[in-house]
Amino acid sequence: MAHVSFYRNYGKTFKEPRRPYEKERLDAELKLRHLQTIVFKNGMAKSVHHARVLIRQRHIRMGRQLVNIPSFMVRLESEKHIDFSLTSPLGGGPAGRVKRKNQKKASGGGGDGEDEEE
């Protein structure tokens, strides 16, 4: 069961609940099944917010399928299939734009267009 120190159970049309805190407990448990939470708990991201960014930037896949919805509900049997995308630099794909630029600068070096002809 998810431990939440503060439950909210009120609203504009709220009446006396039959089971107080039932909805809030269920909401807290379902939040643990979100893709962004699982990516963070597995250590693929530094925080939940970082996990959300990785998912939106298409770095995370489930099995073969690329997923870019942070609130995607992950089933228990699908949890072991979460991994970095094959095209992501984080998952062993090709290097990103800045890294490619720095590698080109380091290896080539003299391609500035300054030709000295006498």
Phi and psi in degrees as a GROMACS rama.xvg file:
@    title "Ramachandran Plot"
@    xaxis  label "Phi"
@    yaxis  label "Psi"
@TYPE xy
-76.7171  135.125  ALA-2
-97.3867  117.904  HIS-3
-126.977  127.051  VAL-4
-75.1814  -22.5506  SER-5
-136.195  119.106  PHE-6
-105.329  140.611  TYR-7
-109.795  134.497  ARG-8
-144.544  57.107  ASN-9
-149.55  164.241  TYR-10
-176.991  -173.6  GLY-11
-63.5763  -42.282  LYS-12
-105.021  23.3925  THR-13
-76.0377  136.494  PHE-14
-121.009  179.592  LYS-15
-59.1665  121.759  GLU-16
-73.9716  146.06  PRO-17
-69.7999  -43.1368  ARG-18
-124.754  98.8481  ARG-19
-61.4384  143.279  PRO-20
72.7052  1.46415  TYR-21
-65.5385  -46.0259  GLU-22
-65.3695  -40.9554  LYS-23
-68.0763  -37.298  GLU-24
-65.3633  -42.034  ARG-25
-65.1706  -42.3787  LEU-26
-60.4902  -41.8366  ASP-27
-65.3444  -37.68  ALA-28
-70.8328  -36.6825  GLU-29
-70.9839  -30.3595  LEU-30
-62.6339  -28.8507  LYS-31
-72.3751  -14.8578  LEU-32
-94.6228  -2.44457  ARG-33
-67.7673  148.056  HIS-34
-60.578  -40.3397  LEU-35
-63.0727  -36.3547  GLN-36
-70.3683  -40.2939  THR-37
-69.7264  -38.3681  ILE-38
-61.4377  -40.5654  VAL-39
-67.4024  -45.4957  PHE-40
-65.2483  -30.958  LYS-41
-77.9369  -6.51994  ASN-42
85.4595  13.8296  GLY-43
-81.7789  -16.9166  MET-44
-134.633  156.051  ALA-45
-77.8962  -26.7118  LYS-46
-150.857  173.499  SER-47
-65.5903  -36.2305  VAL-48
-68.2099  -39.6767  HIS-49
-64.3371  -38.9209  HIS-50
-61.8213  -41.2387  ALA-51
-61.4923  -41.5367  ARG-52
-66.272  -44.0214  VAL-53
-60.0147  -39.764  LEU-54
-68.2473  -45.0865  ILE-55
-66.5318  -29.758  ARG-56
-89.0551  13.9762  GLN-57
64.4552  41.5793  ARG-58
-98.854  -7.45038  HIS-59
-116.26  138.289  ILE-60
-132.438  158.416  ARG-61
-119.878  108.01  MET-62
69.1541  -120.599  GLY-63
-96.6016  -13.0678  ARG-64
-89.0183  128.387  GLN-65
-78.027  131.829  LEU-66
-120.5  127.37  VAL-67
-125.623  28.9517  ASN-68
-113.856  109.516  ILE-69
-62.8663  -29.1419  PRO-70
-90.8012  14.6945  SER-71
-58.9368  129.438  PHE-72
-84.157  119.61  MET-73
-96.4882  129.117  VAL-74
-79.2194  159.988  ARG-75
-61.9779  -39.7397  LEU-76
-73.9592  -19.0881  GLU-77
-89.7698  -9.95832  SER-78
-64.2093  -32.6901  GLU-79
-76.8646  -8.80538  LYS-80
-95.3727  2.4532  HIS-81
-77.0196  128.639  ILE-82
-156.05  172.967  ASP-83
-73.6727  151.217  PHE-84
-65.8836  152.825  SER-85
-69.146  -27.7632  LEU-86
-90.2475  -1.89846  THR-87
-82.2373  137.733  SER-88
-62.0855  -25.1958  PRO-89
-73.033  -24.2328  LEU-90
-104.818  20.972  GLY-91
90.0967  12.9087  GLY-92
-80.3107  -170.002  GLY-93
-64.1164  154.186  PRO-94
-64.9497  156.625  ALA-95
-75.7473  178.917  GLY-96
-61.9572  -47.3437  ARG-97
-68.6532  -40.8659  VAL-98
-66.067  -39.4569  LYS-99
-62.8856  -40.9391  ARG-100
-63.8289  -43.713  LYS-101
-67.6023  -37.0326  ASN-102
-66.0755  -39.5271  GLN-103
-65.4526  -41.192  LYS-104
-65.257  -39.8719  LYS-105
-71.7138  -38.9715  ALA-106
-81.9303  -46.8512  SER-107
-76.4116  -62.8407  GLY-108
76.523  -53.6873  GLY-109
-98.2489  18.7193  GLY-110
-91.44  47.1647  GLY-111
-87.3155  -10.9071  ASP-112
91.666  11.1056  GLY-113
-94.3486  97.2602  GLU-114
-105.38  123.742  ASP-115
-99.8774  109.249  GLU-116
-117.452  128.536  GLU-117
